[in-house]
Amino acid sequence: MPVTAKDKTAAGFQAYLSELQQEAVTRGIDPALLDKAFATIEFRPTVVKSDKNQPERKITLDDYLATRVPDWKVNQAVEKLSAHRGVLEEIADVYQVQPRFIVALWGNESNFGRIQGKFDVLSALSSLAYEGRRETLFRKQFFAALTILNEGHIELADFKGSWAGAMGQSQFMPTSFLTYAVDYNKDGKKDIWGTPADVFASIANFLSSEGWQGDYTWGRQVTLTSDEALSKRGLDKQHYQPLAAWQQLGVRRYDGSALPDVDIRASLIMPDGPDGRIYLVYNNFHTLMKWNRSSYFGVSVGYLSDRIKRGY
């Protein structure tokens, strides 16, 4: 009998796990692996609490960038790009994604691999599925996580991630791992936890698969000389128009000069409204939004990549 939303007890969780294990068998997961894996799963109230109590305090984009892109992180990003330049340039050639964007995402997601999360992935995902508010989502992620184990990409004891189940140095959710993770060094494992080449190639593969254009950047900060452009802002395609059109509407580079005379389409975004930072963003920003739907996140990745390019 399916567990109801009201039956959130230790016994109820064990019944729910039995249901998950039975389904996993029908999905072709090795029964011996399942016995071993399910013996380690525990209900984690802390992950449910984290899911329910995500911060609601409104911060500004300036606050967010100060936290996400401090000078020390920029310096480390420049150092990391230099240290891994050879493999990053190889991967850039394969996927047509500039190294600075790979490093910027790497730094934003896991502080260059140092913060990957210490939660047991299976326990976190099954707890979140059992809680019920987003059961379909987390149940799907749970079975994807079992598939990752079944394919041998990581050992059960090392299968750690964030409270929400995001994993490795790229912080992929399990379904993203199955879609985008790459075994770049050809050792039989897609190791986004400990192999830099696999991490970089997986990040690049995501971006490339989702429409990244390696010949272009992500966007630029701009100013307005009139209010005409305000009604045209937005990320949907109807607000996506050539730079020449934005020039006519009074949009200028941040220093006040004319926009580039380039045949490229852009969207106008104002994450904090007209009184905050204003950007023209290109196709690559739309791709970053497929990684994380937060415009703050997308701007922070672009901003960090720009500072990496400048070398500070």
Sequence and secondary structure as in RCSB ss.txt:
>XXXX:A:sequence
MPVTAKDKTAAGFQAYLSELQQEAVTRGIDPALLDKAFATIEFRPTVVKSDKNQPERKITLDDYLATRVPDWKVN
QAVEKLSAHRGVLEEIADVYQVQPRFIVALWGNESNFGRIQGKFDVLSALSSLAYEGRRETLFRKQFFAALTILN
EGHIELADFKGSWAGAMGQSQFMPTSFLTYAVDYNKDGKKDIWGTPADVFASIANFLSSEGWQGDYTWGRQVTLT
SDEALSKRGLDKQHYQPLAAWQQLGVRRYDGSALPDVDIRASLIMPDGPDGRIYLVYNNFHTLMKWNRSSYFGVS
VGYLSDRIKRGY
>XXXX:A:secstr
    TT  SHHHHHHHHHHHHHHHHHTT  HHHHHHHHTT    HHHHHHHHT       HHHHHHHHS HHHHH
HHHHHHHHTHHHHHHHHHHH   HHHHHHHHHHHHTTTT    EEHHHHHHHHHHH TTHHHHHHHHHHHHHHHH
TTSS GGG EE TT  BTTTTB HHHHHHH   TT SS   TTT HHHHHHHHHHHHHHTT  TTS  EEEEEES
SSGGGGG  SSGGG EEHHHHHHTTEEETTS        EEEEE TT TTS EEEE HHHHHHHHH   HHHHHH
HHHHHHHHHHT 
